[in-house]
């Protein structure tokens, strides 16, 4: 099996090394990832400037290609120029920070997986719901399990699985794996207005997650309740239930 | 009516001025847009650096706020800090180049409209299917018509309409307006591999649109056939028809 790895935290981030270590004996692994952090990049691509690349060490005896581009750029470049054969599977991650609810739309991690699906290659994105003190072990284990399942029973058609893993102190605290729906979990932004030394205005954006009441069938709640959440995604955004309303309205 | 305008071609691009001229007498207009081109930025947001802003002239007697950020940043900033009251409507565009099929996922223009919908404000994105010799008149007319319809009969719930307008030499060549579904129109990338003066490798990405056979009920075909295409979009990406398969598989 040929597997392509990508992420949005950058090729030197610990998560992609953990991802590599989780699957390295399951196939021939190619690593192509951004040369630095590209979080919250959405499905951006780079059309207006060149993309320098360089080979870097990801793990002992394993190099990857660092690209001055986005996760979607990396997958496009890998499929077009780098991979010796078309990959059987693309994995994006392991991301630090969850990608659930509406935040899926902003996620570079998910966009790496989506780009693979646009090219008819099954893929999944893996995120760990913490920014510090990560316990990689459950994320590595579910990643390995999913690859083994793909080898034995490939899913049909274009597939993007969005996997979110709770960060737990003890692996035994994981309560299981749930197939979930994308919820509406959302961040509320705050803008800090400042003045630069030349008297010009600028803003810093930060935010906090809004707490929402959603059932355990939704991604974010499943993870909060210590389940590993797996959401199948698709990228036809048509609001089919609105079509008749629009037809009558225009 | 309070209307917020945004785009992804940058606040100095002609399309946002045309958009302003189309609707300026229909409400109180606020303009907040990127300070330069942010095409193909997807739904990226700016978390890792500050966003300088400055006031610029968009049209005679009308200024707007130029933001060193993405379309989604602009809408977030406008709603949080700039708009005197919550807008009744957000319009993103007028973009040069179509946003149809899978390319909707990469579109900064659509992301500006989507960000509004995430904040429970109805919105639409307008794109004109050309990069040169634009005939703005049909795009201006449909924009104005849609705003007038919003005033008379607001649509229910969160709404994002993705409007694509064919570029025609004579306005009479427009055959009508169709409510469409997002198709699978896609670009095929090409990577040009080059070596910089210091011997390092870099790539330039370009691409061409793949011609696809799709019915006129799909966005791209409708526009190719000289219809104005209006696609209602939503942002729950859950592949509901896959959930049972995933439940059995994991």
Contacts between the chains, C-beta under 8 A, distances in Angstrom:
chain1	res1	chain2	res2	distance
A	37	B	48	6.7
A	39	B	47	6.7
A	39	B	48	7.5
A	40	B	44	6.3
A	40	B	45	4.8
A	40	B	46	7.8
A	40	B	47	5.3
A	41	B	42	6.9
A	41	B	44	4.7
A	42	B	41	6.9
A	42	B	42	3.3
A	42	B	43	3.5
A	42	B	44	4.1
A	42	B	45	7.4
A	42	B	70	7.9
A	42	B	72	7.5
A	42	B	111	6.7
A	43	B	42	3.5
A	43	B	43	6.8
A	43	B	105	4.9
A	43	B	106	5.3
A	44	B	40	6.3
A	44	B	41	4.6
A	44	B	42	4.1
A	44	B	44	4.7
A	44	B	106	7.2
A	45	B	40	4.8
A	45	B	42	7.4
A	45	B	106	5.8
A	45	B	205	7.2
A	46	B	40	7.8
A	46	B	205	6.4
A	47	B	39	6.7
A	47	B	40	5.3
A	47	B	205	6.2
A	47	B	206	7.3
A	48	B	37	6.8
A	48	B	39	7.5
A	50	B	194	7.2
A	50	B	202	4.4
A	50	B	203	6.5
A	50	B	204	5.1
A	51	B	202	6.0
A	51	B	203	4.9
A	51	B	204	7.5
A	51	B	205	6.9
A	52	B	196	7.2
A	52	B	200	6.2
A	52	B	201	7.2
A	52	B	202	4.3
A	53	B	201	5.4
A	53	B	202	6.6
A	53	B	203	6.7
A	54	B	200	7.0
A	54	B	201	7.7
A	68	B	202	8.0
A	70	B	42	8.0
A	72	B	42	7.5
A	72	B	106	7.6
A	73	B	205	6.9
A	76	B	189	5.1
A	76	B	191	7.8
A	76	B	205	6.9
A	77	B	191	6.0
A	77	B	203	6.2
A	77	B	205	7.5
A	80	B	189	5.9
A	80	B	190	7.6
A	80	B	191	5.1
A	81	B	191	5.1
A	81	B	193	6.8
A	81	B	203	7.0
A	102	B	118	5.8
A	102	B	235	6.8
A	104	B	237	6.1
A	105	B	43	4.9
A	105	B	114	7.0
A	105	B	235	5.7
A	105	B	237	7.8
A	106	B	43	5.3
A	106	B	44	7.2
A	106	B	45	5.8
A	106	B	72	7.6
A	111	B	42	6.7
A	114	B	105	7.0
A	118	B	102	5.8
A	118	B	186	6.7
A	146	B	250	8.0
A	149	B	249	6.4
A	149	B	250	7.4
A	153	B	249	6.6
A	155	B	242	7.9
A	155	B	245	6.7
A	155	B	246	7.8
A	155	B	249	6.5
A	156	B	245	7.2
A	159	B	242	7.3
A	160	B	239	7.9
A	161	B	246	7.2
A	177	B	250	5.2
A	179	B	243	5.6
A	179	B	246	4.2
A	179	B	247	4.4
A	179	B	250	6.2
A	181	B	236	7.6
A	181	B	238	4.5
A	181	B	240	7.3
A	181	B	243	7.2
A	182	B	236	5.5
A	182	B	237	5.5
A	182	B	238	4.6
A	186	B	118	6.7
A	189	B	76	5.1
A	189	B	80	5.9
A	190	B	80	7.6
A	191	B	76	7.8
A	191	B	77	6.0
A	191	B	80	5.1
A	191	B	81	5.2
A	193	B	81	6.8
A	194	B	50	7.2
A	196	B	52	7.2
A	200	B	52	6.2
A	200	B	54	7.0
A	201	B	52	7.2
A	201	B	53	5.4
A	201	B	54	7.8
A	202	B	50	4.4
A	202	B	51	6.0
A	202	B	52	4.3
A	202	B	53	6.6
A	202	B	68	8.0
A	203	B	50	6.5
A	203	B	51	4.9
A	203	B	53	6.7
A	203	B	77	6.2
A	203	B	81	7.0
A	204	B	50	5.0
A	204	B	51	7.5
A	205	B	45	7.2
A	205	B	46	6.4
A	205	B	47	6.3
A	205	B	51	6.9
A	205	B	73	7.0
A	205	B	76	6.8
A	205	B	77	7.5
A	206	B	47	7.3
A	230	B	246	6.1
A	230	B	250	5.9
A	231	B	238	6.1
A	232	B	238	7.0
A	232	B	239	4.0
A	232	B	242	3.8
A	232	B	243	6.4
A	232	B	245	7.7
A	232	B	246	5.1
A	233	B	237	4.4
A	233	B	238	6.8
A	233	B	239	5.8
A	234	B	237	6.2
A	234	B	238	7.7
A	234	B	239	4.0
A	234	B	242	7.5
A	235	B	102	6.8
A	235	B	105	5.7
A	235	B	237	6.6
A	236	B	181	7.6
A	236	B	182	5.5
A	237	B	104	6.1
A	237	B	105	7.8
A	237	B	182	5.5
A	237	B	233	4.4
A	237	B	234	6.2
A	237	B	235	6.6
A	237	B	237	7.8
A	238	B	181	4.5
A	238	B	182	4.6
A	238	B	231	6.2
A	238	B	232	7.0
A	238	B	233	6.8
A	238	B	234	7.7
A	239	B	160	7.9
A	239	B	232	4.0
A	239	B	233	5.8
A	239	B	234	4.0
A	240	B	181	7.3
A	242	B	155	7.9
A	242	B	159	7.3
A	242	B	232	3.8
A	242	B	234	7.5
A	243	B	179	5.6
A	243	B	181	7.2
A	243	B	232	6.4
A	245	B	155	6.7
A	245	B	156	7.2
A	245	B	232	7.7
A	246	B	155	7.8
A	246	B	161	7.2
A	246	B	179	4.3
A	246	B	230	6.1
A	246	B	232	5.1
A	247	B	179	4.5
A	249	B	149	6.4
A	249	B	153	6.6
A	249	B	155	6.5
A	250	B	146	8.0
A	250	B	149	7.4
A	250	B	177	5.1
A	250	B	179	6.2
A	250	B	230	5.9
